[in-house]
């Protein structure tokens, strides 16, 4: 029973020809030329941190 929503809300932003993943917790991924890779970075960050929060509960 994990009813809480994730405190990690991720987005991707563009800066010139680069895409960056960012999170509401303050995390920022590396600049990527691939938007898809930036989205993957964000998803991995959210999944990793959701897993840690589940194990602590």
MARTORKE-353608 format. One record per residue (C-alpha): residue number from 1; x, y, z; residue in one letter. Coordinates in nm, 3 decimals, always signed. Layout:
BEGIN
DRENGU  nr       u       v       w rest
DRENGU NUM       X       Y       Z    A
...
***
This chain:
BEGIN
DRENGU  nr       u       v       w rest
DRENGU   1  +0.000  +0.000  +0.000    X
DRENGU   2  +0.193  +0.295  -0.127    X
DRENGU   3  -0.059  +0.575  -0.160    X
DRENGU   4  +0.184  +0.867  -0.154    X
DRENGU   5  +0.271  +1.037  -0.479    X
DRENGU   6  +0.633  +1.070  -0.576    X
DRENGU   7  +0.809  +1.382  -0.448    X
DRENGU   8  +1.020  +1.361  -0.765    X
DRENGU   9  +0.856  +1.548  -1.050    X
DRENGU  10  +1.085  +1.541  -1.352    X
DRENGU  11  +1.089  +1.761  -1.661    X
DRENGU  12  +1.314  +1.811  -1.959    X
DRENGU  13  +1.424  +2.150  -2.081    X
DRENGU  14  +1.621  +2.263  -2.381    X
DRENGU  15  +1.920  +2.491  -2.378    X
DRENGU  16  +2.042  +2.556  -2.729    X
DRENGU  17  +2.097  +2.220  -2.898    X
DRENGU  18  +2.106  +2.035  -2.566    X
DRENGU  19  +1.829  +1.877  -2.357    X
DRENGU  20  +1.853  +1.852  -1.979    X
DRENGU  21  +1.651  +1.651  -1.731    X
DRENGU  22  +1.559  +1.826  -1.406    X
DRENGU  23  +1.373  +1.721  -1.093    X
DRENGU  24  +1.176  +1.904  -0.826    X
DRENGU  25  +1.424  +1.768  -0.567    X
DRENGU  26  +1.704  +1.976  -0.722    X
DRENGU  27  +1.869  +1.700  -0.926    X
DRENGU  28  +1.977  +1.784  -1.280    X
DRENGU  29  +2.105  +1.537  -1.536    X
DRENGU  30  +2.386  +1.594  -1.782    X
DRENGU  31  +2.327  +1.794  -2.100    X
DRENGU  32  +2.234  +1.560  -2.384    X
DRENGU  33  +2.203  +1.613  -2.758    X
DRENGU  34  +1.929  +1.347  -2.756    X
DRENGU  35  +1.595  +1.452  -2.606    X
DRENGU  36  +1.509  +1.083  -2.569    X
DRENGU  37  +1.822  +1.022  -2.360    X
DRENGU  38  +1.739  +1.321  -2.136    X
DRENGU  39  +1.389  +1.174  -2.082    X
DRENGU  40  +1.549  +0.838  -2.000    X
DRENGU  41  +1.779  +1.008  -1.746    X
DRENGU  42  +1.473  +1.167  -1.582    X
DRENGU  43  +1.282  +0.838  -1.573    X
DRENGU  44  +1.580  +0.653  -1.422    X
DRENGU  45  +1.620  +0.921  -1.156    X
DRENGU  46  +1.251  +0.908  -1.061    X
DRENGU  47  +1.247  +0.526  -1.058    X
DRENGU  48  +1.566  +0.500  -0.851    X
DRENGU  49  +1.442  +0.748  -0.593    X
DRENGU  50  +1.093  +0.598  -0.579    X
DRENGU  51  +1.253  +0.257  -0.512    X
DRENGU  52  +1.462  +0.404  -0.227    X
DRENGU  53  +1.155  +0.571  -0.073    X
DRENGU  54  +0.962  +0.243  -0.091    X
DRENGU  55  +1.241  +0.053  +0.086    X
DRENGU  56  +1.258  +0.313  +0.366    X
DRENGU  57  +0.883  +0.301  +0.437    X
***
